[in-house]
Amino acid sequence: MSNDYPIPAGFLERETEIKKSRFIARVYPVSSRDEVREYVARAHRDFPDARHVCWGYQIGRPGSAAEAAMNDDGEPSGTAGKPILNVIQHKDMGDVLVIVIRYFGGIKLGAGGLVRAYAGAAESVLSEVEREVQQSLSQVQVSLDFADEQPLRHWCEQNQGVVEHIGYGSGVQATVLLPETSTDEFIAFCEARKLDYRLEN
């Protein structure tokens, strides 16, 4: 079974107005709870006078997310974060955060109206954001000589690999992340240059 799944290709913002209330929806690709916190904090900084900053996210594969959470930020329980998360879960998209910022327009929407408004705001941004495929990555530990570092970096640039960490001692220790589809080519590269490698996953 392929581990690939769609994620948002980048940031997008859309605004809707319902009964004079403004709903500003933002979508971000996220891979950690720290990123979620940072983007939520940014929304509070960008809209300091907004009444509510509500959100929902899921990290990992759609349908079996490793982590998911939501926040109503002062709206009646279940009327903001839950509908946002429901829309995310129906979009078959992983590693995604949706934040909906609300400016109250003076007309109460009621619980049902709020659910529809927040779901609609999430829908507006998720239906328009470009998607890309999150490929499963392999992690490889490589021990090499200093002379091999540049060829290693060059190979990674050409093959969607990422040198995530590099350490220097008597030689060079590198941690490389690369798409699972490139693992065999990378092993062949290591063996051709007589590099010690260890596949982590």
N, C-alpha and C positions, 0 to 999 in steps of 0.2 A: 504494500500500500504506500502511495506517495505521501510524504509528510508536508508537501507544499500546500499553502493556503493563501487566500488573498488578504492583503492589508491595505490601508490607505496609502496612496503614493506620496502624500504630503499634507500640509495644512490647508484648510479651506474654511471660509467664514460666510455665513448667509444670515440675513435678517428677515423676520416676518413680523407683521403687526396684527394683533387680534384684540378687538375692542379697546383700542388705544394702548394696550400693553405691547412693548417691544420685546421680541424674543431674538436674541443674537446667538446663533449656534456656531460652534467651532468644532472641527474634527482634527485630531492629531494621530499619527502613528506613535505608539508607545511600546516599550519593552520592559518597563519596570515601574514599580509603585513610586519610586523617586521622581521619575519623569512625570507621572500623573500629578504628584504634589506640586512640582515646578510649574506645570501648565495651568493648574487651578490657581496657584498664587499669582501667576501672570494675569489671569483673567480678572482677579480682584484688583490688581494694580491698574490694569487698562480701563476698568469700569468701576472706580471706587465708590460711585454713588448709586450703583445698581442695587435693587432690592434683594435679588436672589442670584446666586451663582450655583446652579445645580449641574450634576454630572453623573455619568455612568461609563464604565470601561470594562473591557475584557482583554486579557493577555493570554496568548496561546491559540491553539487551534479552535475554530468555531465548533460548537457542539460539545467540546470537552476542554473548555478553557482552564488553564492552570490557575487563573485568578480572575475574579470579577468582583466589582463593588459599585455602589451608587450612593448618591447623597442628595437629599431634598433641600438642604440649606434653608430651612425655615418655612418651606411650603408644607401644606398638610401632608402627613405621612403617606407615601405611596403615590403622590400625584405628580412627581417630577423625575426623581432618579430612576424609579422603576419603569415608567414608560420609555425613558431614554434607553435604558439597558435592554428593554424588550425589543425596541427597534434595531439596536445593534445586533442582538441575537438572531433576528430574522433576516439580517442582511448577509449572513454567511461570510463574515469578515472577522479576522482576528487582529490582535495587537492594536486595538483602537480605543481612543478616548473621545467622547463627545461631551462638551460643556455647553450648557444653555444659560445665557445671562438674561435675566428678566428685569425690565424697567416697568413698574406698575403704572398703568394708565388711569387709575381711578375707578375702573369698573370691575367688580368682582366677577370671576369666571366660573366659580363653583368647582367642586372636585372633578366632575366629569369634564368640564371645560378645560381645566388645568391639564388633566391627563391628555386630552386631545391636542392641546396647544404644545405641550412639551414633546409629545410623540411626533407631532407635525414638524416642529422645529428640527428635531433629530433626523427625521426623514428627509427634510429639505437639503440638509448638508450631506448626509450619507448617500443619497441617490445621485448627487452630482460629483462627489469626490472621485478622482481617478484611482484605479486600483493597480497594485502590482503584486507579484507573487513573492511571498516570503519562503525562500528555499531553506530546507533543512541544512544546517551547517555541520561540518566535521571539524574537530579541533585536533591539531597535530603539534606535538612537542618535537622540536628539531634541535640537535646539537651540531654546530658547524664551526669551521674556522673563519677568521675575520675575512679572508679572501672570498668566502662563499656568501657573505651577507648581501652584497649588491646583486649577484645573480638571483638569490632567493627573492629579494624585494622586486626585482624585475619580473620574475615568473609570476609572482602574486598580482602585480599590476596588470599583466596580460591575461590572467585567468580568474579574475574576480575573487582572488584571495586577499585576506587582510592580515598583516603582521600586527597582531593584537598586543604583543608584549615582546620586548627584546632585552636580554640581560647580558652583561659582559663580565667575564672572569678570565680564566686561562683560555677560554674560547668564547663562543657566542651561543646563548640559549634563546631560542625563538619559539613563541606560541603563534601558530598560524590558524586562522579560521578560513574555511573555504567551502563552497557548495559541495554537497555529497557527490554530485555528478563529476566533480573534478578530482576526487580523492585518488583514483587510480593513476591519473596523469601526474599528480603531485608525488606519489610514492615512486613512480618511475623516475621523476626528476631527482629525488633524493638518492635513489639507488645509483643512478648514473654518475652522481657527484660523490658517491660514497659517504653520504650524510647519515648520521644516526637519527632515527625518527621513531616516535611512539604515537599511535592513533589513540585518542582519548575516548571517542564515542563513535 
